[in-house]
Amino acid sequence: MTHALTGKIALITGAAGAIGLATAILLAARGALIVATDMEDADFGPLRAAIPDEGHLLVLEADVTDEAAFGAVVAQTVERFGTIDIFFNNAGIEGPVAPIPDFPTDGFRKVMEVNVTGIFLGLKLVIPIMAKAGLGSIINSSSVAGMTGAAGLCAYVASKHAVLGLTRAAAVEWGAKGIRVNCINPGPIESRMMTSIEEGASPGAAAEVHDGFAATIPMKRYGTPDEVAGVVAFLASDDAAYVNGAAYTVDGGMTAA
C-alpha cells in the first residue's frame, strides 16, 4: 500500500455520495487526513465505518451554496489541521430530466446554484489558504456532460461546462502560487445519481436505459466510484506535480467514440 499522501490534509465536499465516499476512503488509505462535508441530511455512516479513527476524519455538515456555512468548514479545517493541502471540490446534483421547453426554471436555477456557485465558493474560500502555504491541489468535479451535450439534461450539461471554465480560469490565475487546479470528467458511474438520471429518462425502465447506455460505451460498462477515486488521488499527489488546468476523462472511452 502506498502512503504518498501521508500527513496531507484533504477537504472533500459531497463526501457522502458515491464518488466522494470512495475518494475519502482511498485518500485516507494513502495517508491523508480527511475533512468530509455534505448536507445535513447526508448519511455519513459508511464513511465513519470505513475511517473509524477520529484522528484521521473530521465530519462537518454544510451547504456548499452557503458562503458563511462553507466558510465555517474551511475555518474549522484550518483550526484543526493547520492548512488544506488537497481540496476535492466535488458536491453536485443532477437535477430534473426534461426537454428545454419543459424544463422547470426553478430546477435549472438549483442545479446552477449547487454545481456552479458551489464550486466557485469552494475555490474562493480554499484558494487563500493554499496561497498562504504556497502549494495545494484542487480537483473539481465536472463530467463528460461538461464536454458534450446530453438530451434532457440542459442544466446539468450547462453547469458542468461551467466547472471546466472555472477550472481553467483558476489554473491560470493561481499556478504561479503553487496551486494546481484540475478537474475530472467522469462518464456514467454506478451510483444513485445515474440511477436517478436513468429513471428520469424513462420512468419505470431505468434498468433498460442503463443497459442501453452501457452498450454505447467502448468498454461496454459503467465505471465504478473507485475508478474515479484513483484519478482524483493521482491529481492530488506529487506524481501530478506539473498537471495544471487539465480535464481528465474517466469514461471508458465514451468521449473518444
C-alpha positions in Angstrom: 0.0 0.0 0.0 1.3 3.4 -1.0 1.4 6.2 1.6 2.2 9.0 -0.8 -0.3 11.4 0.8 0.9 10.8 4.4 0.1 13.8 6.6 -1.7 15.7 3.8 -5.0 17.5 4.8 -7.8 16.7 2.3 -11.1 18.5 2.3 -13.9 16.8 0.4 -17.3 18.1 -0.5 -20.1 15.8 -1.4 -18.3 13.3 0.8 -21.4 11.1 1.5 -22.0 10.5 -2.2 -20.6 7.5 -4.2 -17.5 9.2 -5.6 -16.9 11.4 -2.6 -17.0 8.4 -0.3 -14.7 6.3 -2.4 -12.2 9.1 -2.7 -12.2 9.8 1.0 -11.5 6.1 1.7 -8.7 5.9 -0.8 -7.0 9.2 0.2 -7.2 8.0 3.9 -5.6 4.7 2.9 -2.8 6.6 1.3 -2.1 8.5 4.5 -4.2 11.7 4.2 -6.3 13.2 7.0 -9.8 13.7 5.8 -12.3 16.5 6.4 -15.6 15.4 4.9 -18.5 17.6 4.3 -22.0 17.1 2.9 -25.6 18.2 3.5 -27.2 18.0 7.0 -29.3 15.0 6.0 -26.5 13.1 4.4 -25.6 9.6 5.6 -22.1 9.6 6.9 -22.4 6.1 8.3 -20.4 4.3 5.6 -17.7 6.9 5.8 -17.4 6.7 9.6 -17.3 2.9 9.4 -14.5 3.0 6.7 -12.4 5.5 8.6 -13.1 4.8 12.3 -10.0 6.7 13.6 -11.4 10.1 14.7 -7.9 11.5 14.5 -8.0 10.9 10.7 -11.5 12.0 10.0 -13.4 15.2 10.7 -17.1 15.2 9.5 -18.8 18.6 9.1 -22.2 19.4 7.7 -22.6 22.3 5.4 -24.4 23.5 2.3 -21.8 24.4 -0.3 -24.0 27.2 -1.7 -24.0 29.0 1.7 -20.8 31.0 1.8 -20.9 31.5 5.6 -21.6 27.9 6.3 -18.8 26.6 4.0 -16.5 29.3 5.2 -17.0 27.9 8.7 -16.0 24.5 7.4 -12.8 25.9 5.9 -12.1 27.8 9.2 -12.7 24.6 11.3 -10.4 22.6 9.0 -7.6 25.1 9.4 -8.1 25.4 13.1 -8.0 21.6 13.5 -5.2 20.7 11.0 -3.4 24.0 10.2 -3.9 24.1 6.4 -5.6 22.4 3.4 -3.3 20.6 1.0 -5.9 18.8 -1.1 -9.4 20.1 -2.0 -11.8 17.8 -3.8 -14.5 20.2 -4.9 -17.0 17.5 -5.6 -20.5 18.4 -4.4 -23.1 18.4 -7.2 -26.6 17.4 -8.2 -28.1 16.0 -11.4 -31.4 18.0 -11.4 -34.5 17.2 -13.4 -34.6 15.4 -16.8 -36.7 17.1 -19.4 -36.6 18.8 -22.8 -35.6 22.5 -22.6 -39.2 23.9 -23.2 -40.5 21.7 -20.3 -37.5 22.1 -18.0 -38.5 23.7 -14.7 -36.9 27.1 -14.3 -36.5 26.6 -10.5 -34.8 23.3 -11.2 -32.4 24.9 -13.6 -31.5 27.6 -11.0 -31.0 25.0 -8.3 -28.6 22.9 -10.4 -26.6 26.0 -11.3 -26.5 27.2 -7.7 -25.1 23.9 -6.4 -22.9 22.8 -9.4 -21.5 26.3 -10.4 -21.9 28.7 -7.5 -20.9 25.9 -5.0 -17.7 25.1 -7.0 -17.0 28.8 -7.2 -17.4 29.4 -3.5 -15.2 26.4 -2.8 -12.4 27.9 -4.9 -13.0 31.4 -3.4 -12.7 30.1 0.2 -9.9 27.5 -0.1 -7.5 29.2 -2.5 -6.4 31.8 0.0 -5.5 29.0 2.5 -3.4 27.3 -0.1 -1.9 30.5 -1.4 -0.7 31.3 2.2 1.1 27.9 2.3 2.4 28.3 -1.3 1.1 24.9 -2.5 -2.1 22.9 -3.0 -4.0 20.7 -5.3 -7.7 21.4 -6.2 -9.7 18.8 -8.1 -13.1 20.0 -9.3 -15.8 17.5 -10.3 -17.1 18.1 -13.8 -18.4 15.4 -16.1 -18.4 14.1 -19.7 -21.5 16.4 -19.7 -19.0 19.2 -19.4 -17.5 18.2 -22.8 -20.5 17.1 -24.8 -24.3 17.6 -24.9 -27.0 15.3 -23.5 -30.7 15.5 -24.3 -32.9 16.2 -21.3 -30.1 17.4 -19.0 -29.7 21.1 -20.1 -29.0 22.4 -16.6 -26.5 19.6 -15.7 -24.7 20.0 -19.0 -24.5 23.8 -18.7 -23.3 23.6 -15.1 -20.6 21.0 -15.9 -19.3 23.1 -18.8 -19.1 26.0 -16.4 -17.0 23.9 -14.0 -14.5 23.2 -16.8 -14.3 27.0 -17.3 -13.8 27.7 -13.6 -11.1 25.1 -13.5 -9.1 26.7 -16.4 -9.6 30.2 -15.0 -8.3 29.2 -11.6 -5.4 27.2 -13.0 -4.2 30.2 -15.0 -4.7 32.6 -12.1 -3.0 30.5 -9.3 -0.5 28.3 -11.0 2.3 30.7 -10.1 1.4 30.5 -6.5 1.9 26.7 -6.3 -1.7 25.8 -6.6 -2.7 23.2 -9.2 -6.4 23.2 -10.3 -7.7 20.3 -12.4 -11.0 18.6 -13.0 -12.3 15.1 -13.5 -14.9 14.4 -16.1 -16.5 11.0 -15.2 -18.8 9.2 -17.6 -21.6 7.1 -16.3 -20.7 5.7 -12.9 -22.6 3.1 -10.9 -24.3 5.4 -8.4 -27.5 6.9 -7.1 -27.1 9.9 -9.4 -27.0 7.7 -12.6 -30.0 5.7 -11.4 -31.9 8.9 -10.9 -31.0 10.1 -14.4 -32.0 6.7 -15.9 -35.3 6.8 -14.1 -35.9 10.4 -15.3 -35.2 9.5 -18.9 -37.6 6.6 -18.8 -39.7 6.2 -15.7 -40.1 2.6 -14.7 -37.5 1.4 -17.1 -34.2 2.5 -15.5 -32.6 -0.9 -16.0 -33.2 -0.8 -19.7 -31.8 2.7 -20.0 -28.7 1.6 -18.0 -28.1 -1.4 -20.3 -28.7 0.6 -23.5 -26.4 3.4 -22.4 -23.6 0.9 -21.3 -23.7 -0.7 -24.7 -22.7 2.6 -26.3 -19.6 2.9 -24.2 -16.4 1.4 -25.8 -15.7 -0.6 -22.6 -19.3 -1.7 -22.5 -19.9 -0.9 -18.9 -20.4 1.9 -16.4 -17.4 2.9 -14.3 -17.1 2.4 -10.5 -16.6 5.1 -7.9 -13.3 3.5 -7.0 -12.0 4.0 -10.6 -12.8 7.7 -10.3 -11.2 8.0 -6.9 -8.0 6.6 -8.3 -7.7 9.5 -10.8 -8.5 12.0 -8.0 -5.8 10.5 -5.9 -3.3 10.8 -8.7 -4.1 14.5 -9.2 -3.9 15.1 -5.5 -0.4 13.6 -5.3 3.1 14.9 -6.2 3.0 12.5 -9.2 0.9 15.1 -10.8 3.2 18.0 -9.8 3.2 19.5 -13.3 -0.5 18.8 -14.1 -2.5 22.1 -14.0 -5.6 23.2 -15.8 -6.3 19.7 -17.1 -9.6 17.8 -17.6 -9.3 14.1 -17.0 -12.0 11.9 -18.6 -12.9 8.7 -16.7 -15.4 7.4 -19.1 -14.4 4.1 -20.6 -13.8 5.8 -23.9 -17.2 7.4 -24.2 -15.9 10.8 -25.4 -13.4 9.2 -27.8 -16.1 7.4 -29.8 
